[in-house]
Amino acid sequence: MSFMRRPRVRSLLATAAVAGGLVLGLATPAQADYTSPIYPTLKACNDARPKYSSSWTRPQACYAMYNWDGTKVIGYAFLVKTRS
């Protein structure tokens, strides 16, 4: 522990500790808000929704997902939102 007697090392460690505290203290809370995988049927989508429910997330209603030009339903998905 003789390296801790050097002022440069002590000031570097103190600076790192302060910077780490600022990063953690000023960070925004995590947000879930993401789209689930695409399920082939509406029933499969509705059956999967309870698996995404937790103390901090809430699944929304299933909705149709369309192909690139919006003419054909390719599956169903839902949004998972952060509880407020």
N, C-alpha and C positions, 0 to 999 in steps of 0.2 A: 503494500500500500504506500510505498514511498513516492509513487508518481502523483498521489493526491496532495502532496506537499507543494507541488509546483503551482504557482498562481495561474498560469495559462491553462492548465488542465482543469483546475477548479472553475475558472470562468467559462470554459467551454461546456463543462457539464451543467453548470447553472443555466447557461443560455439554452442548451438543449432541453432542459427540464421546463423552463418557462415557455419555450416555443411549443413543446408538446402539450402543455396545459392549455395554451391558447387555441391550438388546433382542436383539442377535444372540447373545450369550453364553448367555442364559437361555432361548432358544427351544427348544421341543421338536422332535425330528426329524420330518420329513414322514412321514405315513402314507398308504399307497395305499388300502387297504381300501375298494373301491368295486365296484359291480355293473356288469357289462358291458352293452352294448346287448342288446335282445331279438332273438334270431335265430329265423327261422320253423321250422327243423327242428333236430333233435338233431345231424345230420351237419354242418350249417352252423355250429352252436355249437362242436362239437369241432374243426372246421377252423380256426376263428378263435382258439382258445385260444393257440396258439404265438405269435401276434402280440402278446400281452399279457405274454409272459415277458421279463424283463430281469434285470440283475444285482441289482436291488433289489425286483422284484415277482415273484409266482408265481401263475398262474391256478389256481383250484380246479376241481372237476368241474362239468359242466353239470347244471342241474336245471330242472325244468318250472316255468313261470310260468303262473298261473291267472288267470281273469277275476275280477271283483270279488266274486262269491259262491262261488268255488272249484269251479265245476262244469265248466269247459272249459279245456283247455290252450291258451294263446294264443301260446306260444313257449317258447324256452329261453334261459337266461342262466347266468352263472357269476360267482363272486366273484374279485376280484383282490386278493391279500393282500401285505403287506410281508414280505419275507424277514427272518428274525431271526438 
